[in-house]
Amino acid sequence: MTEQFDYTTTEHVLTPGGQSPAESAEQAAAGEAVFGERVRAEARSIIERYPESRSALLPMLHLVQSVEGHVTAEGMRFCAERLALSTAEVNAVATFYTMYKRQPCGQFLVSVCTNTLCAAMGGDGIYRALSEELGAGHEETAGTPGAEGSVTLEHAECLAACDFAPVLQVNYEYFDNQTAESALETVRALRRGERPRPSRGAPLTDFRDTERQLAGFFDGPGAEEAAESSAAAPETVRGAELAREQGWNAPPMPDEVEFPPIPEKK
């Protein structure tokens, strides 16, 4: 793939090796059809938030995922063309972070923490129970992706809620102190078209609406409440509150620090 940069603009033209101009034009037309004028305008507004356009890549990927339900080749090309990046650079980011899905996602993404503490408290059992209920494994979907009641299941590494272990998330909203039975009840409700209330944070929305919020646009269902809500639990921040009440502060760092000698290599 060859790359051409116009240093007077932010445009970045990608010309895949071996493709004819007609094929390249066909790909561009396909991208324009998926990402219409509204999405292109929203992409420009994201880019304007940052002094360097490449810094907008993460919310841009959330934006394209809100349109397609996952990050496609067209989505990565869309980002690359607007951020003066190569598709290889965009692909490297999209495949590094697990929040960017490479397969179509369900209406609800159910993430079960199976890291050490949650696993010891029952997280592995919760995952097994949900996998059997859904007939789905890691990053697999029960139902037609995006359709009403469809659920994508995934293992998740530490969800940063060890004080409420075991936990799971639905579209990144917390369900704390879970059991296999409570998790099954939640997933069955989702498949019936219901929206169980998370333990904290915002009310549930569809996966694509959640992705739109992560891109920075709070104009969809439940967005106003999501913008005002917080997932910080009182138990989690109690230590910080106690320190403020008692006037406790971390000791200042000394101006000079004597480091131990480096051992000689033998």
C-alpha positions in Angstrom: 0.0 0.0 0.0 1.4 3.4 -1.0 0.7 6.5 1.0 0.6 10.1 -0.2 0.6 13.1 2.2 -0.5 16.6 1.4 1.3 18.6 4.0 -0.9 21.7 3.3 -4.0 19.8 4.5 -5.0 17.1 6.9 -6.0 14.8 4.0 -4.2 11.5 3.7 -4.8 9.5 0.5 -4.4 5.7 0.7 -3.8 3.9 -2.6 -3.8 0.1 -1.9 -1.2 -1.7 -4.0 -2.5 -3.6 -6.9 -5.8 -1.7 -7.1 -7.0 0.1 -10.1 -8.3 3.7 -9.8 -11.8 2.3 -10.4 -11.4 -0.1 -7.5 -10.1 2.6 -5.2 -13.0 4.9 -6.2 -15.5 2.0 -5.5 -14.0 1.6 -2.0 -14.3 5.3 -1.4 -17.9 5.4 -2.5 -18.7 2.5 -0.2 -17.2 4.4 2.7 -19.1 7.5 1.8 -22.4 5.5 1.7 -21.8 4.1 5.2 -20.4 7.3 6.8 -22.8 10.0 5.6 -22.5 13.7 5.9 -23.7 13.8 9.5 -21.0 11.3 10.5 -18.3 13.2 8.6 -19.4 16.4 10.3 -19.2 14.7 13.7 -15.7 13.4 12.8 -14.6 16.9 12.1 -16.0 18.1 15.4 -14.0 15.4 17.2 -10.8 16.3 15.4 -11.3 20.0 16.4 -11.1 19.0 20.1 -7.4 18.2 19.8 -4.3 20.3 18.9 -2.9 17.3 17.0 -5.5 15.5 14.8 -4.0 12.0 15.4 -5.0 12.4 19.1 -8.6 12.0 18.0 -8.2 8.4 16.9 -9.8 6.7 20.0 -13.1 8.7 20.0 -13.1 8.4 16.2 -13.0 4.6 16.4 -15.9 4.8 18.9 -17.8 6.9 16.4 -17.4 4.5 13.5 -18.3 1.6 15.9 -21.5 3.4 16.8 -22.4 3.4 13.1 -21.5 -0.1 12.1 -21.6 -2.0 15.4 -17.9 -2.9 15.1 -14.8 -1.6 13.5 -14.6 -2.6 9.9 -11.9 -2.1 7.3 -14.0 0.8 5.9 -14.2 2.3 9.4 -10.4 2.2 9.8 -10.0 3.7 6.3 -12.4 6.5 7.3 -10.3 7.3 10.4 -7.0 7.1 8.5 -8.1 9.5 5.7 -9.2 12.1 8.2 -6.3 11.9 10.6 -3.4 11.7 8.2 -2.6 8.2 9.4 -1.9 5.0 7.6 -4.5 2.2 7.8 -1.7 0.1 9.5 -1.5 2.7 12.3 -5.3 2.7 12.8 -5.4 -1.1 12.7 -2.6 -1.3 15.3 -4.7 0.8 17.7 -8.0 -0.9 16.9 -6.5 -4.4 17.6 -4.7 -3.3 20.8 -7.7 -2.1 22.7 -10.4 -4.7 23.5 -13.2 -2.1 23.4 -12.9 -2.0 19.6 -14.7 -5.0 18.3 -13.7 -6.7 15.0 -16.9 -8.8 14.8 -20.5 -7.4 14.8 -21.6 -6.9 18.4 -25.0 -7.6 19.9 -27.4 -5.1 21.2 -25.9 -5.8 24.6 -22.2 -6.5 25.4 -22.0 -8.6 28.6 -18.5 -8.5 30.0 -17.7 -10.9 32.8 -14.6 -10.2 34.9 -12.6 -13.3 35.2 -9.4 -11.8 36.7 -8.0 -13.1 39.9 -10.2 -11.8 42.6 -13.5 -12.0 40.7 -12.6 -15.5 39.5 -11.9 -16.6 43.1 -15.2 -15.0 44.2 -17.2 -16.8 41.5 -16.5 -15.0 38.2 -15.5 -18.2 36.4 -18.8 -19.9 37.4 -20.8 -16.8 36.3 -19.0 -16.9 32.9 -19.7 -20.7 32.5 -23.4 -20.2 33.4 -23.9 -17.4 30.9 -22.0 -19.3 28.2 -24.2 -22.3 28.6 -27.4 -20.1 28.7 -26.4 -18.2 25.6 -24.7 -21.1 23.7 -21.9 -18.6 23.1 -18.2 -18.4 24.0 -15.8 -15.4 24.2 -16.7 -12.6 21.8 -19.6 -14.7 20.3 -23.2 -13.5 20.0 -26.5 -15.1 20.8 -29.0 -13.8 18.3 -28.5 -11.7 15.2 -25.9 -9.0 16.0 -27.6 -5.7 16.6 -31.1 -7.1 16.7 -33.4 -6.7 19.7 -32.3 -9.0 22.5 -29.0 -10.0 21.0 -26.2 -10.5 23.5 -22.4 -10.7 22.9 -20.5 -12.4 25.7 -16.9 -11.8 26.6 -14.3 -12.5 29.3 -12.9 -9.2 30.7 -9.7 -8.5 32.4 -10.0 -6.5 35.6 -13.1 -4.2 35.5 -11.6 -2.1 38.4 -14.3 -3.1 40.8 -12.6 -5.6 43.1 -14.5 -4.2 46.1 -17.7 -5.5 44.6 -16.4 -8.8 43.2 -17.6 -10.7 41.3 -18.8 -8.1 38.8 -20.0 -7.9 35.2 -20.8 -5.1 32.9 -23.6 -4.6 30.3 -22.5 -2.1 27.7 -19.9 -0.9 30.2 -22.3 -0.3 33.1 -21.7 -2.1 36.4 -23.6 -5.0 37.9 -22.0 -5.6 41.3 -21.8 -8.5 43.8 -23.1 -11.0 41.2 -23.9 -14.7 41.5 -24.6 -17.1 38.7 -28.3 -16.8 39.4 -28.4 -13.0 39.4 -26.3 -12.8 36.2 -28.6 -15.3 34.5 -31.6 -13.3 35.5 -30.0 -10.1 34.1 -29.2 -11.7 30.7 -32.6 -13.3 30.4 -34.2 -9.9 31.0 -32.0 -8.4 28.3 -33.1 -11.1 25.8 -36.7 -10.4 26.7 -36.2 -6.7 25.7 -36.0 -5.4 29.3 -33.4 -3.0 30.6 -32.3 -4.0 34.2 -31.0 -1.1 36.2 -27.2 -1.3 36.8 -25.9 -1.2 40.3 -24.6 2.3 39.7 -24.0 4.7 36.8 -26.2 5.4 33.8 -29.3 3.4 32.7 -28.7 0.9 29.9 -28.7 1.8 26.3 -28.0 -0.1 23.1 -24.4 -0.9 22.4 -24.3 1.5 19.5 -25.8 4.3 21.6 -23.1 3.6 24.3 -20.4 3.9 21.6 -21.8 7.2 20.5 -21.6 8.5 24.1 -18.0 7.2 24.3 -17.3 9.3 21.2 -18.5 12.3 23.1 -22.0 12.8 21.7 -24.8 12.8 24.3 -27.9 13.2 22.2 -29.4 9.7 22.1 -31.7 7.6 24.4 -30.7 8.1 28.0 -27.8 10.4 27.1 -28.8 13.2 29.4 -28.9 11.0 32.4 -25.7 9.3 31.3 -23.9 12.7 31.1 -24.9 13.5 34.7 -24.4 10.1 36.3 -21.3 8.7 38.0 -20.2 5.1 38.4 -18.0 5.9 41.4 -19.4 4.0 44.4 -19.3 5.5 47.9 -17.3 2.4 49.1 -14.7 2.9 46.4 -14.0 6.5 47.2 -14.3 6.3 51.0 -10.6 6.2 51.5 -10.1 9.5 49.6 -13.0 11.1 51.6 -11.6 9.9 54.9 -8.2 11.4 54.0 -9.8 14.8 53.2 -11.8 14.7 56.5 -8.6 14.0 58.5 -6.4 16.3 56.6 -4.1 13.5 55.5 -1.7 14.2 52.7 1.0 12.2 51.0 4.5 13.3 52.1 6.2 15.7 49.6 8.8 14.3 47.3 12.4 15.4 48.3 14.2 17.7 45.9 17.2 15.4 45.9 17.1 11.6 46.0 20.2 9.4 46.5 19.9 6.3 44.4 21.6 3.1 45.3 24.7 2.3 43.3 24.3 0.3 40.2 25.9 -3.2 40.5 28.9 -3.8 38.3 28.3 -6.1 35.4 30.3 -9.4 35.7 
